[in-house]
Amino acid sequence: MHRRNMLWGAVSALTAVFAASRANAAAEASSTKLKVVYHLNDLDKVSFVLGNI
């Protein structure tokens, strides 16, 4: 019984470390600038589409 508790404790600790590292990686990725390209075919709707953006 004691071994099972130690195993679950180790699994929980590893899961917490993994989750923290993923959260840190996501925070670093969100701080970078993103570049976006919009493609417009119809010249009549350019002002409408840019207004919605």
mmCIF entry with sequence, helices, sheets and N, C-alpha, C, O atoms, coordinates in Angstrom:
data_MODEL
# 
_entry.id   MODEL 
# 
_entity.id                         1 
_entity.type                       polymer 
_entity.pdbx_number_of_molecules   1 
# 
_entity_poly.entity_id                      1 
_entity_poly.type                           'polypeptide(L)' 
_entity_poly.nstd_linkage                   no 
_entity_poly.nstd_monomer                   no 
_entity_poly.pdbx_seq_one_letter_code       MHRRNMLWGAVSALTAVFAASRANAAAEASSTKLKVVYHLNDLDKVSFVLGNI 
_entity_poly.pdbx_seq_one_letter_code_can   MHRRNMLWGAVSALTAVFAASRANAAAEASSTKLKVVYHLNDLDKVSFVLGNI 
_entity_poly.pdbx_strand_id                 A 
# 
loop_
_entity_poly_seq.entity_id 
_entity_poly_seq.num 
_entity_poly_seq.mon_id 
_entity_poly_seq.hetero 
1 1  MET n 
1 2  HIS n 
1 3  ARG n 
1 4  ARG n 
1 5  ASN n 
1 6  MET n 
1 7  LEU n 
1 8  TRP n 
1 9  GLY n 
1 10 ALA n 
1 11 VAL n 
1 12 SER n 
1 13 ALA n 
1 14 LEU n 
1 15 THR n 
1 16 ALA n 
1 17 VAL n 
1 18 PHE n 
1 19 ALA n 
1 20 ALA n 
1 21 SER n 
1 22 ARG n 
1 23 ALA n 
1 24 ASN n 
1 25 ALA n 
1 26 ALA n 
1 27 ALA n 
1 28 GLU n 
1 29 ALA n 
1 30 SER n 
1 31 SER n 
1 32 THR n 
1 33 LYS n 
1 34 LEU n 
1 35 LYS n 
1 36 VAL n 
1 37 VAL n 
1 38 TYR n 
1 39 HIS n 
1 40 LEU n 
1 41 ASN n 
1 42 ASP n 
1 43 LEU n 
1 44 ASP n 
1 45 LYS n 
1 46 VAL n 
1 47 SER n 
1 48 PHE n 
1 49 VAL n 
1 50 LEU n 
1 51 GLY n 
1 52 ASN n 
1 53 ILE n 
# 
_struct_asym.id          A 
_struct_asym.entity_id   1 
# 
loop_
_struct_conf.conf_type_id 
_struct_conf.id 
_struct_conf.pdbx_PDB_helix_id 
_struct_conf.beg_label_comp_id 
_struct_conf.beg_label_asym_id 
_struct_conf.beg_label_seq_id 
_struct_conf.pdbx_beg_PDB_ins_code 
_struct_conf.end_label_comp_id 
_struct_conf.end_label_asym_id 
_struct_conf.end_label_seq_id 
_struct_conf.pdbx_end_PDB_ins_code 
_struct_conf.beg_auth_comp_id 
_struct_conf.beg_auth_asym_id 
_struct_conf.beg_auth_seq_id 
_struct_conf.end_auth_comp_id 
_struct_conf.end_auth_asym_id 
_struct_conf.end_auth_seq_id 
_struct_conf.pdbx_PDB_helix_class 
_struct_conf.details 
_struct_conf.pdbx_PDB_helix_length 
HELX_P HELX_P1 AA1 HIS A 2  ? SER A 30 ? HIS A 2  SER A 30 1 ? 29 
HELX_P HELX_P2 AA2 LEU A 43 ? LYS A 45 ? LEU A 43 LYS A 45 5 ? 3  
HELX_P HELX_P3 AA3 VAL A 46 ? ASN A 52 ? VAL A 46 ASN A 52 1 ? 7  
# 
_struct_conf_type.id          HELX_P 
_struct_conf_type.criteria    ? 
_struct_conf_type.reference   ? 
# 
loop_
_atom_site.group_PDB 
_atom_site.id 
_atom_site.type_symbol 
_atom_site.label_atom_id 
_atom_site.label_alt_id 
_atom_site.label_comp_id 
_atom_site.label_asym_id 
_atom_site.label_entity_id 
_atom_site.label_seq_id 
_atom_site.pdbx_PDB_ins_code 
_atom_site.Cartn_x 
_atom_site.Cartn_y 
_atom_site.Cartn_z 
_atom_site.occupancy 
_atom_site.B_iso_or_equiv 
_atom_site.pdbx_formal_charge 
_atom_site.auth_seq_id 
_atom_site.auth_comp_id 
_atom_site.auth_asym_id 
_atom_site.auth_atom_id 
_atom_site.pdbx_PDB_model_num 
ATOM 1   N N  . MET A 1 1  ? 0.824   -1.188 0.000   1.00 0.00 ? 1  MET A N  1 
ATOM 2   C CA . MET A 1 1  ? 0.000   0.000  0.000   1.00 0.00 ? 1  MET A CA 1 
ATOM 3   C C  . MET A 1 1  ? 0.870   1.255  0.000   1.00 0.00 ? 1  MET A C  1 
ATOM 4   O O  . MET A 1 1  ? 0.563   2.225  -0.693  1.00 0.00 ? 1  MET A O  1 
ATOM 5   N N  . HIS A 1 2  ? 1.924   1.240  0.754   1.00 0.00 ? 2  HIS A N  1 
ATOM 6   C CA . HIS A 1 2  ? 2.819   2.389  0.835   1.00 0.00 ? 2  HIS A CA 1 
ATOM 7   C C  . HIS A 1 2  ? 3.513   2.629  -0.510  1.00 0.00 ? 2  HIS A C  1 
ATOM 8   O O  . HIS A 1 2  ? 3.721   3.778  -0.901  1.00 0.00 ? 2  HIS A O  1 
ATOM 9   N N  . ARG A 1 3  ? 3.866   1.565  -1.209  1.00 0.00 ? 3  ARG A N  1 
ATOM 10  C CA . ARG A 1 3  ? 4.512   1.707  -2.524  1.00 0.00 ? 3  ARG A CA 1 
ATOM 11  C C  . ARG A 1 3  ? 3.563   2.343  -3.527  1.00 0.00 ? 3  ARG A C  1 
ATOM 12  O O  . ARG A 1 3  ? 3.977   3.153  -4.357  1.00 0.00 ? 3  ARG A O  1 
ATOM 13  N N  . ARG A 1 4  ? 2.303   1.979  -3.448  1.00 0.00 ? 4  ARG A N  1 
ATOM 14  C CA . ARG A 1 4  ? 1.318   2.535  -4.374  1.00 0.00 ? 4  ARG A CA 1 
ATOM 15  C C  . ARG A 1 4  ? 1.181   4.043  -4.153  1.00 0.00 ? 4  ARG A C  1 
ATOM 16  O O  . ARG A 1 4  ? 1.082   4.799  -5.119  1.00 0.00 ? 4  ARG A O  1 
ATOM 17  N N  . ASN A 1 5  ? 1.174   4.480  -2.916  1.00 0.00 ? 5  ASN A N  1 
ATOM 18  C CA . ASN A 1 5  ? 1.091   5.910  -2.630  1.00 0.00 ? 5  ASN A CA 1 
ATOM 19  C C  . ASN A 1 5  ? 2.331   6.644  -3.134  1.00 0.00 ? 5  ASN A C  1 
ATOM 20  O O  . ASN A 1 5  ? 2.229   7.762  -3.639  1.00 0.00 ? 5  ASN A O  1 
ATOM 21  N N  . MET A 1 6  ? 3.492   6.023  -2.998  1.00 0.00 ? 6  MET A N  1 
ATOM 22  C CA . MET A 1 6  ? 4.721   6.635  -3.498  1.00 0.00 ? 6  MET A CA 1 
ATOM 23  C C  . MET A 1 6  ? 4.682   6.734  -5.022  1.00 0.00 ? 6  MET A C  1 
ATOM 24  O O  . MET A 1 6  ? 5.110   7.736  -5.595  1.00 0.00 ? 6  MET A O  1 
ATOM 25  N N  . LEU A 1 7  ? 4.169   5.696  -5.670  1.00 0.00 ? 7  LEU A N  1 
ATOM 26  C CA . LEU A 1 7  ? 4.057   5.700  -7.129  1.00 0.00 ? 7  LEU A CA 1 
ATOM 27  C C  . LEU A 1 7  ? 3.122   6.812  -7.592  1.00 0.00 ? 7  LEU A C  1 
ATOM 28  O O  . LEU A 1 7  ? 3.462   7.561  -8.509  1.00 0.00 ? 7  LEU A O  1 
ATOM 29  N N  . TRP A 1 8  ? 1.960   6.929  -6.978  1.00 0.00 ? 8  TRP A N  1 
ATOM 30  C CA . TRP A 1 8  ? 1.015   7.970  -7.370  1.00 0.00 ? 8  TRP A CA 1 
ATOM 31  C C  . TRP A 1 8  ? 1.576   9.361  -7.091  1.00 0.00 ? 8  TRP A C  1 
ATOM 32  O O  . TRP A 1 8  ? 1.315   10.298 -7.847  1.00 0.00 ? 8  TRP A O  1 
ATOM 33  N N  . GLY A 1 9  ? 2.337   9.501  -6.021  1.00 0.00 ? 9  GLY A N  1 
ATOM 34  C CA . GLY A 1 9  ? 2.975   10.774 -5.727  1.00 0.00 ? 9  GLY A CA 1 
ATOM 35  C C  . GLY A 1 9  ? 3.992   11.150 -6.790  1.00 0.00 ? 9  GLY A C  1 
ATOM 36  O O  . GLY A 1 9  ? 4.071   12.306 -7.204  1.00 0.00 ? 9  GLY A O  1 
ATOM 37  N N  . ALA A 1 10 ? 4.780   10.156 -7.236  1.00 0.00 ? 10 ALA A N  1 
ATOM 38  C CA . ALA A 1 10 ? 5.780   10.402 -8.279  1.00 0.00 ? 10 ALA A CA 1 
ATOM 39  C C  . ALA A 1 10 ? 5.110   10.737 -9.604  1.00 0.00 ? 10 ALA A C  1 
ATOM 40  O O  . ALA A 1 10 ? 5.562   11.633 -10.317 1.00 0.00 ? 10 ALA A O  1 
ATOM 41  N N  . VAL A 1 11 ? 4.044   10.032 -9.937  1.00 0.00 ? 11 VAL A N  1 
ATOM 42  C CA . VAL A 1 11 ? 3.319   10.301 -11.184 1.00 0.00 ? 11 VAL A CA 1 
ATOM 43  C C  . VAL A 1 11 ? 2.703   11.696 -11.139 1.00 0.00 ? 11 VAL A C  1 
ATOM 44  O O  . VAL A 1 11 ? 2.738   12.425 -12.131 1.00 0.00 ? 11 VAL A O  1 
ATOM 45  N N  . SER A 1 12 ? 2.147   12.063 -10.006 1.00 0.00 ? 12 SER A N  1 
ATOM 46  C CA . SER A 1 12 ? 1.555   13.400 -9.867  1.00 0.00 ? 12 SER A CA 1 
ATOM 47  C C  . SER A 1 12 ? 2.611   14.488 -9.998  1.00 0.00 ? 12 SER A C  1 
ATOM 48  O O  . SER A 1 12 ? 2.371   15.516 -10.633 1.00 0.00 ? 12 SER A O  1 
ATOM 49  N N  . ALA A 1 13 ? 3.781   14.266 -9.399  1.00 0.00 ? 13 ALA A N  1 
ATOM 50  C CA . ALA A 1 13 ? 4.855   15.252 -9.480  1.00 0.00 ? 13 ALA A CA 1 
ATOM 51  C C  . ALA A 1 13 ? 5.341   15.404 -10.917 1.00 0.00 ? 13 ALA A C  1 
ATOM 52  O O  . ALA A 1 13 ? 5.565   16.525 -11.371 1.00 0.00 ? 13 ALA A O  1 
ATOM 53  N N  . LEU A 1 14 ? 5.505   14.312 -11.630 1.00 0.00 ? 14 LEU A N  1 
ATOM 54  C CA . LEU A 1 14 ? 5.940   14.378 -13.016 1.00 0.00 ? 14 LEU A CA 1 
ATOM 55  C C  . LEU A 1 14 ? 4.899   15.060 -13.894 1.00 0.00 ? 14 LEU A C  1 
ATOM 56  O O  . LEU A 1 14 ? 5.247   15.820 -14.798 1.00 0.00 ? 14 LEU A O  1 
ATOM 57  N N  . THR A 1 15 ? 3.648   14.797 -13.638 1.00 0.00 ? 15 THR A N  1 
ATOM 58  C CA . THR A 1 15 ? 2.582   15.451 -14.392 1.00 0.00 ? 15 THR A CA 1 
ATOM 59  C C  . THR A 1 15 ? 2.586   16.950 -14.151 1.00 0.00 ? 15 THR A C  1 
ATOM 60  O O  . THR A 1 15 ? 2.398   17.731 -15.084 1.00 0.00 ? 15 THR A O  1 
ATOM 61  N N  . ALA A 1 16 ? 2.801   17.361 -12.901 1.00 0.00 ? 16 ALA A N  1 
ATOM 62  C CA . ALA A 1 16 ? 2.839   18.786 -12.584 1.00 0.00 ? 16 ALA A CA 1 
ATOM 63  C C  . ALA A 1 16 ? 4.023   19.463 -13.266 1.00 0.00 ? 16 ALA A C  1 
ATOM 64  O O  . ALA A 1 16 ? 3.892   20.579 -13.768 1.00 0.00 ? 16 ALA A O  1 
ATOM 65  N N  . VAL A 1 17 ? 5.168   18.805 -13.289 1.00 0.00 ? 17 VAL A N  1 
ATOM 66  C CA . VAL A 1 17 ? 6.347   19.370 -13.943 1.00 0.00 ? 17 VAL A CA 1 
ATOM 67  C C  . VAL A 1 17 ? 6.105   19.492 -15.440 1.00 0.00 ? 17 VAL A C  1 
ATOM 68  O O  . VAL A 1 17 ? 6.458   20.506 -16.042 1.00 0.00 ? 17 VAL A O  1 
ATOM 69  N N  . PHE A 1 18 ? 5.511   18.480 -16.044 1.00 0.00 ? 18 PHE A N  1 
ATOM 70  C CA . PHE A 1 18 ? 5.211   18.515 -17.474 1.00 0.00 ? 18 PHE A CA 1 
ATOM 71  C C  . PHE A 1 18 ? 4.226   19.625 -17.797 1.00 0.00 ? 18 PHE A C  1 
ATOM 72  O O  . PHE A 1 18 ? 4.411   20.351 -18.774 1.00 0.00 ? 18 PHE A O  1 
ATOM 73  N N  . ALA A 1 19 ? 3.178   19.767 -16.987 1.00 0.00 ? 19 ALA A N  1 
ATOM 74  C CA . ALA A 1 19 ? 2.174   20.811 -17.226 1.00 0.00 ? 19 ALA A CA 1 
ATOM 75  C C  . ALA A 1 19 ? 2.793   22.199 -17.082 1.00 0.00 ? 19 ALA A C  1 
ATOM 76  O O  . ALA A 1 19 ? 2.470   23.107 -17.849 1.00 0.00 ? 19 ALA A O  1 
ATOM 77  N N  . ALA A 1 20 ? 3.673   22.363 -16.112 1.00 0.00 ? 20 ALA A N  1 
ATOM 78  C CA . ALA A 1 20 ? 4.316   23.664 -15.919 1.00 0.00 ? 20 ALA A CA 1 
ATOM 79  C C  . ALA A 1 20 ? 5.229   23.995 -17.094 1.00 0.00 ? 20 ALA A C  1 
ATOM 80  O O  . ALA A 1 20 ? 5.285   25.145 -17.528 1.00 0.00 ? 20 ALA A O  1 
ATOM 81  N N  . SER A 1 21 ? 5.938   23.007 -17.609 1.00 0.00 ? 21 SER A N  1 
ATOM 82  C CA . SER A 1 21 ? 6.825   23.268 -18.742 1.00 0.00 ? 21 SER A CA 1 
ATOM 83  C C  . SER A 1 21 ? 6.028   23.601 -19.995 1.00 0.00 ? 21 SER A C  1 
ATOM 84  O O  . SER A 1 21 ? 6.457   24.436 -20.791 1.00 0.00 ? 21 SER A O  1 
ATOM 85  N N  . ARG A 1 22 ? 4.878   22.962 -20.185 1.00 0.00 ? 22 ARG A N  1 
ATOM 86  C CA . ARG A 1 22 ? 4.021   23.267 -21.335 1.00 0.00 ? 22 ARG A CA 1 
ATOM 87  C C  . ARG A 1 22 ? 3.425   24.670 -21.211 1.00 0.00 ? 22 ARG A C  1 
ATOM 88  O O  . ARG A 1 22 ? 3.317   25.388 -22.205 1.00 0.00 ? 22 ARG A O  1 
ATOM 89  N N  . ALA A 1 23 ? 3.041   25.058 -20.004 1.00 0.00 ? 23 ALA A N  1 
ATOM 90  C CA . ALA A 1 23 ? 2.487   26.396 -19.794 1.00 0.00 ? 23 ALA A CA 1 
ATOM 91  C C  . ALA A 1 23 ? 3.551   27.450 -20.054 1.00 0.00 ? 23 ALA A C  1 
ATOM 92  O O  . ALA A 1 23 ? 3.255   28.505 -20.617 1.00 0.00 ? 23 ALA A O  1 
ATOM 93  N N  . ASN A 1 24 ? 4.789   27.177 -19.651 1.00 0.00 ? 24 ASN A N  1 
ATOM 94  C CA . ASN A 1 24 ? 5.889   28.110 -19.887 1.00 0.00 ? 24 ASN A CA 1 
ATOM 95  C C  . ASN A 1 24 ? 6.166   28.237 -21.381 1.00 0.00 ? 24 ASN A C  1 
ATOM 96  O O  . ASN A 1 24 ? 6.402   29.339 -21.876 1.00 0.00 ? 24 ASN A O  1 
ATOM 97  N N  . ALA A 1 25 ? 6.140   27.128 -22.095 1.00 0.00 ? 25 ALA A N  1 
ATOM 98  C CA . ALA A 1 25 ? 6.379   27.160 -23.541 1.00 0.00 ? 25 ALA A CA 1 
ATOM 99  C C  . ALA A 1 25 ? 5.258   27.924 -24.249 1.00 0.00 ? 25 ALA A C  1 
ATOM 100 O O  . ALA A 1 25 ? 5.517   28.662 -25.200 1.00 0.00 ? 25 ALA A O  1 
ATOM 101 N N  . ALA A 1 26 ? 4.034   27.755 -23.799 1.00 0.00 ? 26 ALA A N  1 
ATOM 102 C CA . ALA A 1 26 ? 2.911   28.470 -24.411 1.00 0.00 ? 26 ALA A CA 1 
ATOM 103 C C  . ALA A 1 26 ? 3.012   29.974 -24.150 1.00 0.00 ? 26 ALA A C  1 
ATOM 104 O O  . ALA A 1 26 ? 2.680   30.783 -25.016 1.00 0.00 ? 26 ALA A O  1 
ATOM 105 N N  . ALA A 1 27 ? 3.469   30.339 -22.964 1.00 0.00 ? 27 ALA A N  1 
ATOM 106 C CA . ALA A 1 27 ? 3.612   31.758 -22.644 1.00 0.00 ? 27 ALA A CA 1 
ATOM 107 C C  . ALA A 1 27 ? 4.712   32.395 -23.485 1.00 0.00 ? 27 ALA A C  1 
ATOM 108 O O  . ALA A 1 27 ? 4.573   33.537 -23.923 1.00 0.00 ? 27 ALA A O  1 
ATOM 109 N N  . GLU A 1 28 ? 5.802   31.670 -23.714 1.00 0.00 ? 28 GLU A N  1 
ATOM 110 C CA . GLU A 1 28 ? 6.883   32.195 -24.546 1.00 0.00 ? 28 GLU A CA 1 
ATOM 111 C C  . GLU A 1 28 ? 6.448   32.317 -25.993 1.00 0.00 ? 28 GLU A C  1 
ATOM 112 O O  . GLU A 1 28 ? 6.837   33.266 -26.673 1.00 0.00 ? 28 GLU A O  1 
ATOM 113 N N  . ALA A 1 29 ? 5.647   31.375 -26.481 1.00 0.00 ? 29 ALA A N  1 
ATOM 114 C CA . ALA A 1 29 ? 5.201   31.404 -27.866 1.00 0.00 ? 29 ALA A CA 1 
ATOM 115 C C  . ALA A 1 29 ? 4.213   32.544 -28.103 1.00 0.00 ? 29 ALA A C  1 
ATOM 116 O O  . ALA A 1 29 ? 4.178   33.113 -29.194 1.00 0.00 ? 29 ALA A O  1 
ATOM 117 N N  . SER A 1 30 ? 3.418   32.879 -27.104 1.00 0.00 ? 30 SER A N  1 
ATOM 118 C CA . SER A 1 30 ? 2.425   33.927 -27.299 1.00 0.00 ? 30 SER A CA 1 
ATOM 119 C C  . SER A 1 30 ? 3.040   35.316 -27.290 1.00 0.00 ? 30 SER A C  1 
ATOM 120 O O  . SER A 1 30 ? 2.398   36.271 -27.728 1.00 0.00 ? 30 SER A O  1 
ATOM 121 N N  . SER A 1 31 ? 4.264   35.452 -26.805 1.00 0.00 ? 31 SER A N  1 
ATOM 122 C CA . SER A 1 31 ? 4.882   36.774 -26.748 1.00 0.00 ? 31 SER A CA 1 
ATOM 123 C C  . SER A 1 31 ? 5.567   37.153 -28.068 1.00 0.00 ? 31 SER A C  1 
ATOM 124 O O  . SER A 1 31 ? 6.006   38.292 -28.228 1.00 0.00 ? 31 SER A O  1 
ATOM 125 N N  . THR A 1 32 ? 5.659   36.226 -28.998 1.00 0.00 ? 32 THR A N  1 
ATOM 126 C CA . THR A 1 32 ? 6.285   36.535 -30.282 1.00 0.00 ? 32 THR A CA 1 
ATOM 127 C C  . THR A 1 32 ? 5.264   37.182 -31.212 1.00 0.00 ? 32 THR A C  1 
ATOM 128 O O  . THR A 1 32 ? 4.067   36.920 -31.099 1.00 0.00 ? 32 THR A O  1 
ATOM 129 N N  . LYS A 1 33 ? 5.726   38.015 -32.118 1.00 0.00 ? 33 LYS A N  1 
ATOM 130 C CA . LYS A 1 33 ? 4.830   38.669 -33.070 1.00 0.00 ? 33 LYS A CA 1 
ATOM 131 C C  . LYS A 1 33 ? 4.426   37.695 -34.167 1.00 0.00 ? 33 LYS A C  1 
ATOM 132 O O  . LYS A 1 33 ? 5.233   36.897 -34.643 1.00 0.00 ? 33 LYS A O  1 
ATOM 133 N N  . LEU A 1 34 ? 3.176   37.779 -34.552 1.00 0.00 ? 34 LEU A N  1 
ATOM 134 C CA . LEU A 1 34 ? 2.662   36.955 -35.638 1.00 0.00 ? 34 LEU A CA 1 
ATOM 135 C C  . LEU A 1 34 ? 2.455   37.830 -36.861 1.00 0.00 ? 34 LEU A C  1 
ATOM 136 O O  . LEU A 1 34 ? 2.149   39.017 -36.747 1.00 0.00 ? 34 LEU A O  1 
ATOM 137 N N  . LYS A 1 35 ? 2.623   37.240 -38.016 1.00 0.00 ? 35 LYS A N  1 
ATOM 138 C CA . LYS A 1 35 ? 2.400   37.942 -39.275 1.00 0.00 ? 35 LYS A CA 1 
ATOM 139 C C  . LYS A 1 35 ? 1.198   37.302 -39.965 1.00 0.00 ? 35 LYS A C  1 
ATOM 140 O O  . LYS A 1 35 ? 1.066   36.079 -40.011 1.00 0.00 ? 35 LYS A O  1 
ATOM 141 N N  . VAL A 1 36 ? 0.331   38.151 -40.497 1.00 0.00 ? 36 VAL A N  1 
ATOM 142 C CA . VAL A 1 36 ? -0.894  37.682 -41.133 1.00 0.00 ? 36 VAL A CA 1 
ATOM 143 C C  . VAL A 1 36 ? -0.978  38.270 -42.534 1.00 0.00 ? 36 VAL A C  1 
ATOM 144 O O  . VAL A 1 36 ? -0.628  39.430 -42.749 1.00 0.00 ? 36 VAL A O  1 
ATOM 145 N N  . VAL A 1 37 ? -1.443  37.464 -43.487 1.00 0.00 ? 37 VAL A N  1 
ATOM 146 C CA . VAL A 1 37 ? -1.635  37.914 -44.863 1.00 0.00 ? 37 VAL A CA 1 
ATOM 147 C C  . VAL A 1 37 ? -3.105  37.751 -45.209 1.00 0.00 ? 37 VAL A C  1 
ATOM 148 O O  . VAL A 1 37 ? -3.688  36.691 -44.985 1.00 0.00 ? 37 VAL A O  1 
ATOM 149 N N  . TYR A 1 38 ? -3.706  38.812 -45.758 1.00 0.00 ? 38 TYR A N  1 
ATOM 150 C CA . TYR A 1 38 ? -5.089  38.766 -46.226 1.00 0.00 ? 38 TYR A CA 1 
ATOM 151 C C  . TYR A 1 38 ? -5.087  38.856 -47.738 1.00 0.00 ? 38 TYR A C  1 
ATOM 152 O O  . TYR A 1 38 ? -4.383  39.678 -48.326 1.00 0.00 ? 38 TYR A O  1 
ATOM 153 N N  . HIS A 1 39 ? -5.884  38.000 -48.360 1.00 0.00 ? 39 HIS A N  1 
ATOM 154 C CA . HIS A 1 39 ? -5.976  37.989 -49.810 1.00 0.00 ? 39 HIS A CA 1 
ATOM 155 C C  . HIS A 1 39 ? -7.374  38.463 -50.206 1.00 0.00 ? 39 HIS A C  1 
ATOM 156 O O  . HIS A 1 39 ? -8.375  37.870 -49.803 1.00 0.00 ? 39 HIS A O  1 
ATOM 157 N N  . LEU A 1 40 ? -7.433  39.527 -50.990 1.00 0.00 ? 40 LEU A N  1 
ATOM 158 C CA . LEU A 1 40 ? -8.706  40.071 -51.439 1.00 0.00 ? 40 LEU A CA 1 
ATOM 159 C C  . LEU A 1 40 ? -8.759  40.036 -52.959 1.00 0.00 ? 40 LEU A C  1 
ATOM 160 O O  . LEU A 1 40 ? -7.869  40.570 -53.621 1.00 0.00 ? 40 LEU A O  1 
ATOM 161 N N  . ASN A 1 41 ? -9.793  39.414 -53.520 1.00 0.00 ? 41 ASN A N  1 
ATOM 162 C CA . ASN A 1 41 ? -9.954  39.328 -54.972 1.00 0.00 ? 41 ASN A CA 1 
ATOM 163 C C  . ASN A 1 41 ? -10.812 40.456 -55.525 1.00 0.00 ? 41 ASN A C  1 
ATOM 164 O O  . ASN A 1 41 ? -10.548 40.953 -56.620 1.00 0.00 ? 41 ASN A O  1 
ATOM 165 N N  . ASP A 1 42 ? -11.817 40.860 -54.794 1.00 0.00 ? 42 ASP A N  1 
ATOM 166 C CA . ASP A 1 42 ? -12.804 41.815 -55.297 1.00 0.00 ? 42 ASP A CA 1 
ATOM 167 C C  . ASP A 1 42 ? -12.457 43.227 -54.816 1.00 0.00 ? 42 ASP A C  1 
ATOM 168 O O  . ASP A 1 42 ? -12.524 43.508 -53.619 1.00 0.00 ? 42 ASP A O  1 
ATOM 169 N N  . LEU A 1 43 ? -12.084 44.120 -55.751 1.00 0.00 ? 43 LEU A N  1 
ATOM 170 C CA . LEU A 1 43 ? -11.690 45.480 -55.388 1.00 0.00 ? 43 LEU A CA 1 
ATOM 171 C C  . LEU A 1 43 ? -12.854 46.284 -54.812 1.00 0.00 ? 43 LEU A C  1 
ATOM 172 O O  . LEU A 1 43 ? -12.631 47.230 -54.056 1.00 0.00 ? 43 LEU A O  1 
ATOM 173 N N  . ASP A 1 44 ? -14.068 45.930 -55.149 1.00 0.00 ? 44 ASP A N  1 
ATOM 174 C CA . ASP A 1 44 ? -15.228 46.658 -54.640 1.00 0.00 ? 44 ASP A CA 1 
ATOM 175 C C  . ASP A 1 44 ? -15.440 46.422 -53.142 1.00 0.00 ? 44 ASP A C  1 
ATOM 176 O O  . ASP A 1 44 ? -16.038 47.259 -52.465 1.00 0.00 ? 44 ASP A O  1 
ATOM 177 N N  . LYS A 1 45 ? -14.964 45.308 -52.630 1.00 0.00 ? 45 LYS A N  1 
ATOM 178 C CA . LYS A 1 45 ? -15.211 44.950 -51.230 1.00 0.00 ? 45 LYS A CA 1 
ATOM 179 C C  . LYS A 1 45 ? -13.992 45.173 -50.332 1.00 0.00 ? 45 LYS A C  1 
ATOM 180 O O  . LYS A 1 45 ? -14.008 44.764 -49.171 1.00 0.00 ? 45 LYS A O  1 
ATOM 181 N N  . VAL A 1 46 ? -12.946 45.807 -50.841 1.00 0.00 ? 46 VAL A N  1 
ATOM 182 C CA . VAL A 1 46 ? -11.722 45.992 -50.062 1.00 0.00 ? 46 VAL A CA 1 
ATOM 183 C C  . VAL A 1 46 ? -11.990 46.830 -48.812 1.00 0.00 ? 46 VAL A C  1 
ATOM 184 O O  . VAL A 1 46 ? -11.570 46.450 -47.719 1.00 0.00 ? 46 VAL A O  1 
ATOM 185 N N  . SER A 1 47 ? -12.674 47.951 -48.953 1.00 0.00 ? 47 SER A N  1 
ATOM 186 C CA . SER A 1 47 ? -12.922 48.805 -47.790 1.00 0.00 ? 47 SER A CA 1 
ATOM 187 C C  . SER A 1 47 ? -13.833 48.109 -46.779 1.00 0.00 ? 47 SER A C  1 
ATOM 188 O O  . SER A 1 47 ? -13.656 48.279 -45.573 1.00 0.00 ? 47 SER A O  1 
ATOM 189 N N  . PHE A 1 48 ? -14.788 47.341 -47.249 1.00 0.00 ? 48 PHE A N  1 
ATOM 190 C CA . PHE A 1 48 ? -15.673 46.594 -46.357 1.00 0.00 ? 48 PHE A CA 1 
ATOM 191 C C  . PHE A 1 48 ? -14.889 45.552 -45.552 1.00 0.00 ? 48 PHE A C  1 
ATOM 192 O O  . PHE A 1 48 ? -15.058 45.433 -44.338 1.00 0.00 ? 48 PHE A O  1 
ATOM 193 N N  . VAL A 1 49 ? -14.033 44.804 -46.245 1.00 0.00 ? 49 VAL A N  1 
ATOM 194 C CA . VAL A 1 49 ? -13.255 43.753 -45.585 1.00 0.00 ? 49 VAL A CA 1 
ATOM 195 C C  . VAL A 1 49 ? -12.244 44.360 -44.614 1.00 0.00 ? 49 VAL A C  1 
ATOM 196 O O  . VAL A 1 49 ? -12.090 43.861 -43.499 1.00 0.00 ? 49 VAL A O  1 
ATOM 197 N N  . LEU A 1 50 ? -11.554 45.428 -45.017 1.00 0.00 ? 50 LEU A N  1 
ATOM 198 C CA . LEU A 1 50 ? -10.595 46.064 -44.112 1.00 0.00 ? 50 LEU A CA 1 
ATOM 199 C C  . LEU A 1 50 ? -11.288 46.687 -42.908 1.00 0.00 ? 50 LEU A C  1 
ATOM 200 O O  . LEU A 1 50 ? -10.714 46.736 -41.820 1.00 0.00 ? 50 LEU A O  1 
ATOM 201 N N  . GLY A 1 51 ? -12.498 47.155 -43.087 1.00 0.00 ? 51 GLY A N  1 
ATOM 202 C CA . GLY A 1 51 ? -13.273 47.664 -41.955 1.00 0.00 ? 51 GLY A CA 1 
ATOM 203 C C  . GLY A 1 51 ? -13.624 46.569 -40.967 1.00 0.00 ? 51 GLY A C  1 
ATOM 204 O O  . GLY A 1 51 ? -13.666 46.823 -39.763 1.00 0.00 ? 51 GLY A O  1 
ATOM 205 N N  . ASN A 1 52 ? -13.874 45.364 -41.441 1.00 0.00 ? 52 ASN A N  1 
ATOM 206 C CA . ASN A 1 52 ? -14.185 44.244 -40.562 1.00 0.00 ? 52 ASN A CA 1 
ATOM 207 C C  . ASN A 1 52 ? -12.950 43.707 -39.848 1.00 0.00 ? 52 ASN A C  1 
ATOM 208 O O  . ASN A 1 52 ? -13.049 43.156 -38.751 1.00 0.00 ? 52 ASN A O  1 
ATOM 209 N N  . ILE A 1 53 ? -11.789 43.869 -40.474 1.00 0.00 ? 53 ILE A N  1 
ATOM 210 C CA . ILE A 1 53 ? -10.555 43.376 -39.849 1.00 0.00 ? 53 ILE A CA 1 
ATOM 211 C C  . ILE A 1 53 ? -10.226 44.268 -38.682 1.00 0.00 ? 53 ILE A C  1 
ATOM 212 O O  . ILE A 1 53 ? -9.226  44.048 -38.000 1.00 0.00 ? 53 ILE A O  1 
# 
